[in-house]
Amino acid sequence: MNMNALLDIDKYMLLSMNGSDSLFWDGCMLVYTSMAVWMPLAAVMLYVLLKNNNVKDFILLVVLIAVLATITDTVSSGICKPLFERWRPTNDPMLMYAVDTVNEYRAGKYGFTSSHASNSFGIAVFAMLLIKNRVLSFSLILWAALNAFSRIYLGVHYPGDILAGALIGTLAGWGVYRFYAYIQKHRKRNVRRDWVSDHYTKGGYLVSDVYMLLLFMYLTFAAIPVISFFTFVY
């Protein structure tokens, strides 16, 4: 299968998944893709990290998360977008009028690869490997996948953009975590803290804190339709 055939499949998949005739779902996706709605969850994540680590480890984790975000954003937006110069669907002269947009949101000029996907999957994979809790891991992947899907729904990314961004994020998240594990190993600390207790995850984090993190995540999921209804429908 040649590149043109793959690009045609990418366009077909985009048009199949892009948009709807629902103001409610339009609003949900526009709210979901915004950074502001997830700030409370980010604050809770920082609290959990602080509570379950000493100050030095907490600072190290914050620095590494910042490094991770810099890597994913730089590779996606600083390298791939200007290198490949692939139009976003909403800005492609050959496709832009066939794509459903929400409130004329079209984002930047180029879209390969998706920064939303790379950033989301990078943070999700790093947190999964760090905390080591199955329910949280599933929820983080769900959060990242929905964030990525919202970009297709809004028409600002092709599925191929999303897959490439997710791959970048996954590799970056794994790589930064391995670097963290390497540092901890040489500091004679065991990153995999297998506590003999049901009160801790395999990463050494209090299960009750993980439940708190999950509560805020799913409360945010529940709040998004409410915000959408009163902002875009009511």
C-alpha positions as CSV (number, residue, x, y, z in Angstrom):
1,M,0.0,0.0,0.0
2,N,1.5,3.3,-1.1
3,M,1.5,6.6,0.8
4,N,-1.3,8.1,-1.2
5,A,-3.6,5.2,-0.3
6,L,-2.7,5.6,3.4
7,L,-3.5,9.3,3.2
8,D,-6.8,8.6,1.5
9,I,-7.7,6.2,4.3
10,D,-6.7,8.8,6.9
11,K,-9.0,11.3,5.3
12,Y,-11.9,8.8,5.1
13,M,-11.5,8.0,8.8
14,L,-11.4,11.6,9.7
15,L,-14.6,12.4,7.9
16,S,-16.3,9.4,9.4
17,M,-15.4,10.5,13.0
18,N,-15.4,14.3,12.7
19,G,-18.2,16.3,14.2
20,S,-21.9,15.7,14.6
21,D,-25.2,17.5,14.4
22,S,-25.3,17.9,18.2
23,L,-24.6,21.2,19.9
24,F,-24.3,19.3,23.1
25,W,-21.5,17.0,21.9
26,D,-19.8,19.8,20.1
27,G,-19.7,21.6,23.4
28,C,-18.4,18.5,25.2
29,M,-15.5,18.1,22.9
30,L,-14.6,21.8,22.9
31,V,-14.6,21.7,26.8
32,Y,-12.8,18.4,27.0
33,T,-9.9,19.6,24.8
34,S,-9.3,22.7,26.8
35,M,-6.5,22.8,29.4
36,A,-8.5,24.8,32.0
37,V,-11.0,22.1,32.8
38,W,-8.2,19.7,33.8
39,M,-6.4,22.1,36.1
40,P,-8.1,20.8,39.3
41,L,-7.0,17.3,38.4
42,A,-3.4,18.5,37.8
43,A,-3.4,20.1,41.2
44,V,-4.6,16.9,42.9
45,M,-1.9,15.0,41.0
46,L,0.7,17.3,42.4
47,Y,-0.7,16.9,45.9
48,V,-0.6,13.1,45.6
49,L,3.0,13.3,44.5
50,L,4.0,15.6,47.3
51,K,2.2,13.5,49.9
52,N,3.7,10.3,48.8
53,N,7.3,11.4,48.3
54,N,9.9,13.4,50.3
55,V,10.6,16.9,49.2
56,K,13.7,16.0,47.1
57,D,11.8,13.3,45.2
58,F,8.8,15.6,44.7
59,I,11.0,18.3,43.2
60,L,12.7,15.7,41.0
61,L,9.3,14.4,39.8
62,V,8.0,17.9,39.0
63,V,11.2,18.7,37.0
64,L,10.9,15.5,35.1
65,I,7.3,16.1,34.3
66,A,8.3,19.5,33.0
67,V,11.0,17.9,30.9
68,L,8.6,15.3,29.6
69,A,6.1,18.0,28.5
70,T,9.0,20.0,26.9
71,I,10.1,16.8,25.0
72,T,6.6,15.9,23.7
73,D,5.7,19.4,22.7
74,T,9.1,20.1,21.1
75,V,9.1,16.9,19.1
76,S,5.5,17.3,18.0
77,S,5.2,21.1,17.4
78,G,8.9,22.2,17.1
79,I,10.1,19.4,14.9
80,C,7.4,17.4,13.2
81,K,4.9,20.1,12.3
82,P,7.5,22.4,10.5
83,L,9.3,19.3,9.0
84,F,6.3,17.6,7.5
85,E,4.1,20.7,6.9
86,R,0.9,18.6,6.7
87,W,-2.2,20.8,6.7
88,R,-4.7,20.4,9.5
89,P,-8.0,19.2,8.1
90,T,-9.6,22.5,9.1
91,N,-7.0,24.5,7.2
92,D,-6.4,22.2,4.2
93,P,-7.7,24.1,1.1
94,M,-8.8,20.8,-0.4
95,L,-10.7,19.6,2.6
96,M,-11.5,22.5,5.0
97,Y,-15.1,23.1,3.8
98,A,-16.0,19.4,4.2
99,V,-14.8,19.3,7.8
100,D,-17.3,20.1,10.6
101,T,-15.9,22.8,12.9
102,V,-17.1,24.0,16.3
103,N,-17.4,27.8,16.8
104,E,-15.0,28.2,13.8
105,Y,-12.2,26.6,15.9
106,R,-9.4,25.7,13.4
107,A,-6.2,25.7,15.5
108,G,-2.8,26.3,13.8
109,K,-1.7,25.8,10.2
110,Y,-0.1,22.3,10.4
111,G,-1.2,19.2,12.4
112,F,1.3,16.4,12.1
113,T,1.9,15.3,14.8
114,S,-0.8,16.0,17.4
115,S,0.7,17.8,20.5
116,H,-2.5,17.1,22.4
117,A,-2.0,13.3,21.8
118,S,1.8,13.4,22.6
119,N,1.4,15.4,25.7
120,S,-1.6,13.4,27.0
121,F,0.0,10.0,26.4
122,G,3.3,11.1,27.7
123,I,1.9,12.2,31.1
124,A,-0.4,9.1,31.2
125,V,2.3,6.6,30.6
126,F,4.7,8.3,33.0
127,A,2.0,8.4,35.8
128,M,1.1,4.7,35.1
129,L,4.6,3.5,35.5
130,L,5.2,5.7,38.5
131,I,2.1,4.8,40.6
132,K,1.4,1.3,39.3
133,N,-2.3,0.9,39.9
134,R,-4.5,-1.0,37.3
135,V,-7.6,1.1,37.7
136,L,-5.7,4.4,37.5
137,S,-3.7,3.1,34.5
138,F,-6.9,2.2,32.6
139,S,-8.4,5.6,33.5
140,L,-5.3,7.5,32.4
141,I,-5.3,5.8,29.0
142,L,-9.0,6.5,28.7
143,W,-8.4,10.2,29.5
144,A,-5.6,10.4,27.0
145,A,-7.6,8.5,24.3
146,L,-10.6,10.8,24.7
147,N,-8.4,13.8,24.6
148,A,-6.9,12.6,21.4
149,F,-10.3,11.7,19.9
150,S,-11.6,15.2,20.7
151,R,-9.1,16.6,18.2
152,I,-10.5,14.4,15.4
153,Y,-14.0,15.3,16.4
154,L,-13.1,19.0,16.2
155,G,-11.5,18.4,12.8
156,V,-8.1,19.8,13.7
157,H,-6.3,16.4,13.4
158,Y,-6.3,13.4,11.2
159,P,-6.3,10.0,12.9
160,G,-2.7,9.5,11.6
161,D,-1.7,12.7,13.4
162,I,-3.1,11.3,16.6
163,L,-1.5,7.9,16.3
164,A,1.9,9.4,15.6
165,G,1.5,11.9,18.5
166,A,0.4,9.0,20.9
167,L,3.5,7.0,19.9
168,I,5.8,10.0,20.6
169,G,4.1,10.5,24.0
170,T,4.3,6.9,24.9
171,L,8.0,6.6,24.1
172,A,8.8,9.9,25.9
173,G,6.8,8.9,29.0
174,W,8.5,5.5,29.1
175,G,11.9,7.1,28.5
176,V,11.6,9.7,31.2
177,Y,10.3,7.2,33.7
178,R,13.3,4.9,32.9
179,F,15.6,7.9,33.5
180,Y,13.8,8.5,36.9
181,A,14.3,4.8,37.8
182,Y,17.9,5.0,36.9
183,I,18.4,8.1,39.1
184,Q,16.6,6.4,42.0
185,K,18.6,3.2,41.6
186,H,21.9,5.1,41.8
187,R,20.6,7.0,44.8
188,K,20.2,3.5,46.3
189,R,16.4,3.8,46.4
190,N,14.1,1.1,45.2
191,V,11.6,2.7,42.8
192,R,9.4,-0.4,42.8
193,R,8.4,-0.2,46.5
194,D,6.4,-3.5,47.0
195,W,4.7,-2.7,50.2
196,V,3.3,-5.7,52.2
197,S,-0.1,-4.0,52.5
198,D,-3.3,-3.5,50.6
199,H,-3.0,0.2,51.5
200,Y,-0.3,0.9,49.0
201,T,0.2,0.5,45.2
202,K,3.2,-1.4,43.8
203,G,4.7,2.0,43.2
204,G,4.4,2.8,47.0
205,Y,1.5,5.3,46.7
206,L,-1.4,5.2,49.1
207,V,-4.4,3.6,47.5
208,S,-6.6,6.1,49.2
209,D,-4.8,8.9,47.4
210,V,-5.2,7.0,44.1
211,Y,-8.9,6.8,44.8
212,M,-8.9,10.6,45.4
213,L,-7.2,11.1,42.1
214,L,-9.7,8.9,40.4
215,L,-12.6,10.7,42.0
216,F,-11.4,14.0,40.7
217,M,-10.9,12.6,37.3
218,Y,-14.4,11.1,37.0
219,L,-16.0,14.1,38.6
220,T,-14.4,16.1,35.8
221,F,-15.7,13.7,33.2
222,A,-19.1,14.2,34.7
223,A,-18.8,18.0,34.9
224,I,-17.9,18.4,31.2
225,P,-21.4,17.6,29.9
226,V,-22.9,19.9,32.5
227,I,-20.6,22.7,31.4
228,S,-21.3,22.0,27.8
229,F,-25.1,22.1,28.4
230,F,-25.1,25.4,30.1
231,T,-22.4,27.0,27.8
232,F,-23.4,25.8,24.4
233,V,-27.0,24.5,24.6
234,Y,-29.0,26.2,27.3
